[in-house]
Each structure stands twice: as structure tokens, then as C-alpha cells.
Amino acid sequence: MNLERTQWVQELRSKPNTQIIDVRTLKEYNRGHIPNATLIDIKQTESFLKEIQKLDKSKNYFVYCKAGIRGAKACHLMKKLENLNCYNLTGGLEKWNGSIDNP
């Protein structure tokens, strides 16, 4: 499900048992990411598919990328292949105005 930033944040706060997933590359992640985000790079297709198989189906996953395109693709795959509850941040990190962690 694609959600605008405000709705994405509201859903994240209201849903129990959540996890934030950053689907960008390691280089992008290391430039800054949403606090507590787990990196699962969708460009590393084989690794991405293996990692989503390990995810807990009882959780709600909040996904983002740089501009929303990879995030939408990731959510589609997560729902289709693993039947996961997934919410994509429309516009990605470019639309994010919250805090950012820089490693």
C-alpha cells in the first residue's frame, strides 16, 4: 500500500509490531536513513528475496527508498511472495521531513 508521508507516519505510530525497512543501496543507507530502519537492498535481488522470506508475517512493514519507486516494487514483492503487511512511503526519503540517522 502506498501512503503519503503524513499517513505513513500515522500508520507507523498506530500499528503494533512494526519494522521500518530501507530498500536502497548500502551507499545510500550510509548517507543517512530513518532511525531504526533495517537495510534490505532491493537491487540485490537474490539477497532481497532471501531476506523477505525470513520476515515475521505477524509484523507490519514500513518501507521506503529514495523516491518511492523501489519501495513500491519492494512492497509488491513482499505482499505477493510472502503475504506481508507492507506500507510504502510515497515519494520516499525525498518527501521525508523527520529525523535522519547518519552512521
C-alpha positions as CSV (number, residue, x, y, z in Angstrom):
1,M,0.0,0.0,0.0
2,N,1.4,3.4,-1.0
3,L,0.9,6.1,1.6
4,E,1.8,9.8,1.7
5,R,4.3,10.8,4.4
6,T,1.7,12.0,7.0
7,Q,-0.4,8.9,6.6
8,W,2.7,6.6,6.6
9,V,3.8,8.1,9.9
10,Q,0.3,7.9,11.4
11,E,0.1,4.2,10.4
12,L,3.6,3.5,11.7
13,R,2.7,5.0,15.1
14,S,-0.7,3.4,15.4
15,K,0.1,-0.2,14.3
16,P,1.6,-2.7,16.7
17,N,4.6,-4.8,15.9
18,T,6.2,-2.7,13.2
19,Q,9.5,-2.6,11.4
20,I,11.0,0.0,9.1
21,I,12.8,-1.3,6.0
22,D,15.1,0.8,3.8
23,V,15.4,-0.8,0.4
24,R,18.1,1.5,-1.0
25,T,21.7,0.5,-1.5
26,L,24.2,0.3,1.3
27,K,25.9,3.5,0.0
28,E,22.6,5.4,0.1
29,Y,21.8,4.0,3.5
30,N,25.2,5.1,4.9
31,R,24.5,8.7,3.8
32,G,21.5,8.8,6.1
33,H,18.4,6.8,6.9
34,I,15.2,6.9,9.0
35,P,16.1,5.9,12.6
36,N,15.7,2.2,13.4
37,A,15.5,1.2,9.7
38,T,16.8,-2.1,8.6
39,L,18.5,-2.2,5.3
40,I,17.4,-4.8,2.7
41,D,18.7,-3.6,-0.7
42,I,16.2,-4.5,-3.4
43,K,18.8,-4.1,-6.1
44,Q,20.5,-7.2,-4.7
45,T,17.6,-9.3,-5.9
46,E,18.6,-12.7,-4.7
47,S,19.6,-11.4,-1.2
48,F,16.4,-9.3,-1.0
49,L,14.2,-12.3,-1.8
50,K,16.0,-14.4,0.9
51,E,15.7,-11.7,3.5
52,I,12.0,-11.1,3.0
53,Q,11.4,-14.9,3.4
54,K,12.8,-14.5,6.9
55,L,10.5,-11.7,7.9
56,D,7.8,-12.3,10.5
57,K,4.4,-12.4,8.9
58,S,2.7,-11.0,12.0
59,K,4.6,-7.7,11.7
60,N,3.7,-4.5,9.8
61,Y,6.5,-3.4,7.5
62,F,7.0,0.3,6.6
63,V,9.2,0.5,3.5
64,Y,11.0,3.4,1.9
65,C,13.6,4.2,-0.8
66,K,14.9,7.4,-2.3
67,A,11.8,8.4,-4.3
68,G,9.2,5.8,-3.8
69,I,9.6,3.6,-6.9
70,R,11.8,0.9,-5.4
71,G,9.7,1.0,-2.2
72,A,6.6,0.3,-4.2
73,K,8.2,-2.6,-6.0
74,A,9.5,-4.0,-2.7
75,C,6.0,-3.8,-1.2
76,H,4.5,-5.5,-4.2
77,L,7.0,-8.4,-3.9
78,M,6.7,-8.6,-0.2
79,K,2.9,-8.9,-0.4
80,K,2.8,-11.2,-3.5
81,L,5.6,-13.6,-2.5
82,E,5.3,-13.6,1.3
83,N,1.9,-12.1,2.0
84,L,3.4,-9.5,4.3
85,N,1.6,-6.3,5.5
86,C,3.6,-3.6,3.8
87,Y,3.3,0.2,3.6
88,N,5.4,2.2,1.1
89,L,6.4,5.8,1.7
90,T,5.2,7.6,-1.4
91,G,8.0,9.9,-2.6
92,G,10.5,8.1,-0.4
93,L,13.1,9.8,1.6
94,E,12.9,12.8,-0.7
95,K,9.5,13.5,1.0
96,W,10.6,12.7,4.5
97,N,11.0,15.6,6.9
98,G,11.6,13.6,10.1
99,S,14.9,12.8,11.8
100,I,17.7,11.1,9.9
101,D,20.4,8.8,11.4
102,N,23.9,9.2,9.9
103,P,26.2,6.3,10.8
